[in-house]
């Protein structure tokens, strides 16, 4: 619980048969899945047998809201996802892409060559601003930094709760619980104030889809924060990798459209924001020859699947070209009825920002070794900087 990635790395063995391991920690049984086909079986073929693990999801409610889409299951989840679908039509996605480009160019204009930037902070501000514009039709250029910092702190505190064996219920007034409640309330109030004081644009957004719905703020919390941080962190890893591999940046500038997508997928493979997917068995089943009992915790090791040498040659090495071919051993957005509803938009936003950034600056990573740490999702380690310089036209 204290370091789930370390536990999964320790238990992961490419040579183990079946790709499934069973361990016991105290009274609880954990089924660890390291095989992509069995992962798809859990997420797709037997999604009614393996449902969201409430131990985990209840602890992140301050981030997602009580009734945000990520918290829902079954018919209610299906109905809410269907309600969101008008946001992701090709026409609406095309409009979103235009707005992402405008916001990105404005953000890049504020950066200066011959400076150093902490890329995670820059991406958090930009992607949060994009999220407000895309999902609510609101411009929060001046408020983005403060809100991103509040969310990052809330994410850290909820991440600590998620990996705690016995977190105190939020009803108990500990100093951490009071801080969580303050941050949750502050962010929700800022969203409510933004909705009242700003006139949304004409695009289809959450405000319009849930205008008379008492879950509006919860849906906003899910999409603005839980959704935005995965894109922000994955882009941060992308630019740190490109900073160590400038030859790919040059090819992206030259117009290699497919390469930008392969670079982003490779960043998602090496540093998946959703580094594990956790489910709980509602009935007995068999996975990879291993008996699963009702109540068992099933953990899909996404990071380990992404670095499995049986499915990825030179699995620890940055090789974007591997995505010239498709692979099922790639689960950055999950799969099945609870996969990420915004996957298509995430790719559009990421590619727009990657191409714009590469065409604006030359940059290099100041640290050759990229560090990461797991909260609710995987984040770049603190203090990882890019050095920006003038774009060479030679």
N, C-alpha and C positions, 0 to 999 in steps of 0.2 A: 504493500500500500504506500509506503514512504517513497519508493522509487520504482514505479511500475516498469519503466523501460529497462532498468537494470535487472529486475527480476526476469522479464521476458528474454532479455539478451542472455542471461545466465542459463535459462531453461531451454533456449532455442538450440536445436541440434539438427543441421541439415541431413545428417545420416539417419535420424530417427525414423522408424517406419510409421507410415500413416499420417504423419504431420499433425498428430494430436497427442497431447500429454495431459495426464491427470495428476494434480497435486492437492495436498490437503494442508490448509493453514488454520490451526485451531479446529473448530467444528465445521468450517466451511470447505467445500470441495470446489476446486477450480479446474475447468477444462480449458487448456491452452491450445489454440488453433494456429498452426503455422503453414497450412497448405491452402493455396488460393481456391481450389475446387471445393474444399470443405467449407471455407469461408463463404463462398457463394451459396452453398447448401444451407448454411445457417441463416444468411441474410435474405435469400430468395426462396429456396425450396421449402424451408421449414420456418418461415417467419412467424407463423402462429404458435409454433412450439417455443421459439426463442424470441423473447420480447425484451424491451428496454429494461435495463437493470435500475430499479428505483433507488438503490443505495447511492448510485452515482448521480442519476439525473435529479433527484430531490435536492442534492447539495449544490446544484448550479442554478436553481430557480431564481436567485437574486439577479443573475445575468440574463436569463431567458424569459423571465416572467412565469407566473404560475400556469398560464394557459397559452403560452407561446407555442408555435407549431412544433418546435423540437421536443416539447414535453408531452405531446399528444400521441395516442395510440389508437389502433383499430379504426372504426367507422368515423369517429370524430377527426382523426388525423387525415383520413381520405377526403372528408368533406372540406376541411380547412385547406388542404393542398389544392383541391379543385378550385376553391375560391381565389387562390393566388394565381392560377394559371394565366389569366388575362395580362398579368404583368410581364409574362415571358413569351409573348407572341413574337414572331420575327420582326414585325413592324415596331413594336415597343422596344425590342432589343437594339434595333438600328438607331432609334432615338437616344437610347441610353448610351450607346457607343459614342455618339456625337458629344453628349454632355461630359462623358469621361474624358474625352480628348480636350475639351475646353478647360476643365478643372486641372488636368494634368499639365497642360501648357502654362497655366497660371502659376501652379506650384513650382514648376521647373524654372520659371522666370524669376522666382524669388531666391533661387540658389545661385551661388557665385563660384566661378572657377578658382582654382588655387585655394580651396577650403576643404575642410574635412567635415563629413556629416555622419551622424549616427543613423544609419539607414533605417533601422526599425522605427525610430521616432518619426522620420520623414514619411515613411509609408503609412504609419498609423494615422497621421493627420490627414494625408491625401485620401486614403481609402474611406475613412470615416466621413469626410466631406462628400465624397462620391455617394456613399450610402444614403446620407440625408437627402441629397438631390435626387437620386434615382428612386428611392423608396417612398419619399414624402414630398418631393418636388420643392424642397427648401434649401436655401443656401446658408450654411453655417460657417463660412470661411473664418470668421473671427472667433467663433466659439469652439472650433474643432479641436484645438490643442488642449484646452482645459478638459473637454469631455473625454478625449482620448486618454488623458492622464488619469481621470477618475475611473474610467472603465478598466484601464490597465491595473490600477490598484485593486478594484473590485475583483477582477479576474484572478489576481494573485491570491487574494484572501479566500476566494471560493476554491481555487486550486489547492490551497492548503487544507481546506475542509474536505475536499474530494479524496485526498490521500491520507487523511487522518483516520485512525482506527475507531476512535470514539469522539467525534466532534460534539461540542456542546450544542444543544438545540438553540436556534436563533432566539427563542423566547428568553433564554438566560442572558442577563445584561453584562456579559464579559466585554472587555475593551474591544476585542476583535469583532464580536457580534454587533456591538454598537456602531463600529466603523462600517461594517457591511450594510447595516440598515441605513446609515447616513448616506453612503454612496449610492445605494439602490434608490433611495428617495430622491436624492439630488438629480440623478440621471433621469428618472421618470418625470420629475417636475420640469426639467429642462426640455424634455420632449413635448410635454403638454403645453408649455409656454410657447415653444416654437410653432406648434400646431395652431395656437390661438393668434399669435402676432404676425405670422407670415401667411401670405396668400399662396397656396400651392399652385404650381403651373398646371397646364392642361393634360399632362401625361397621366396614364393610369398608374396609380400608386396605392400604398397601403391605406392612406387616409381615406381614399375614395372607396376602396373595396370593403373597409371595415368601419365606415363612417358612423353607423348606428349600432356598433357592436361593442359590448363592454370589454372585449379582449384587445381593443385597439392598441393600448400602450404595451401590453404583453407581446403582441405581434411585432410592434416596433422594436422592443428590446431584443427580440430574437434576431430580426433582420439587420438592425443597425449595429448591434454589438457582437452577438455570437456569430453572425454571418461575416461581418467586416473583418474581424480579427484574423480569421483563417487566411483570407486573401492578403492582408497586410503582412502576416508573418511569412507566408510562402513567397511573396515578392521580395521580402528582405533577404531570405535565403537565396533567391534567384540572383539578386544583384551581388551578393557576397561571392557566389560561385562564378559569376561573370567577371568579377573583379580579379579573380585568380586565373581566369581563362579568357584573356582579351581577344583571342583569335575568333571566338564566337561572336563577340560584339561587332567586330569588323564585318563579319558575314551578314549579320542582321542589318547593319547600316547599308550594306550593298544590295539589300532587297530580298534576301533569302526568307521568304514568307514562312515556309514550313519550319525553318530552324528555330524561330522564336518560340513556336509551340513546343517543339521537342526540348528546347532548353527549359521551358517552364515545367513540362512534365517530368523532366529529369530532376528538377529541384523538388517537385512534389514527391518523387520516388525516394530521394535520399533523405528528405526532411518532411515527412507527411504531417501536416498540422494535427489531423486526427490519427495520432500514432497508435491508438488501439480502439477497438469497438467492443463494447461490453454488453452482453445479453444475459438473460436468466431463463432457465428452462422451466416451462409451465407443466411439462409432463416428461416421462421417460423417453429416451431416444438413444440412437447409436450413431456416433460420429467417427469415421475412420477406424472402425472396429473397437472404439472405446465406449463403454456404457456411460450414458448420462442420465442422472436421476433428477426428478422434479426438485427445483430449488437450486440446482448447481449453477455456479457462475461460469459463464462462457466468455473467454477473452480472446478476441481475434488480434493477433500481433501484426498490425498493419506494417509497422516499420520492419519487422523481421521478414514478412512476406516480400516486401519491396527490396530487401537485400539478400534474398534467398539465392544462393549460387546455382541451384538447380533450375531457376527460372530467369536469372539475370547473369550473364557472363561478366566477370570482373565487377561484381555487384557493388563494391564499395567505391568504385571509380566513376567520376563524372564523364559520362559518354552519352550526350543527347541523341546521337544517331541511332541508339538502340530503339528509339520510338518510331523508326521508319516501319517497323513491324508492330502489330498490336499484341498485347499480352493481357491475359486475365489475372496475372500476378501484379495487379495495380489497382489499389482501392482507396485513392485519396478522398473520394467523395462518398464512400460507402457503396451500397448496392441495395436493390429491392425497394419496398414501399417506404422505407425510412432513409433513402439516400438523400443527398443534398439537392433540394429543389432548385437552387440557384447555380448549379454546376455550369450551365451554358454561359450565364452572365459572368461567372468567375473567370472563365477562359477569355471572354471578350475584354473584360477589364484588365486582366493581367497582360494580355498581348498588347493592348493599346499603351499601357504604361511602360512596358519593356521596350517597345519600339521607339516611343517618344524619348525615353531616358537615354537610350543608346545613341540616338541622333542628336542629343543635346550636349553630352559631355563625354570625354574620356575619363575613365575612373579605374581605380585599382583598390583592392582590399588591403587594409593596413595590417591585417592578421591573416597569415596563410591558413591557420587552423580555424575552422568554423566551429563555434560552440553552440550548444542548444540546451534548453532546459524545459521539462514538462510541467505545465500548469494544467488548466482544463484542456488546453491544446499545446502543441509544441511551439516554442518561441526561440528566436536567436538569443544567445547569451548577451548580457549587457556589455556595453563598451566596444561594440564591433563597428568600425568606421570604414567609410569609403573616402578616398582622396580624389577630389574632382579636379580636372584640368581642362583647358581649352580644347575643343574638338579640332583635331588636326585635319587639314584639307589637302595635305600633300599626297 
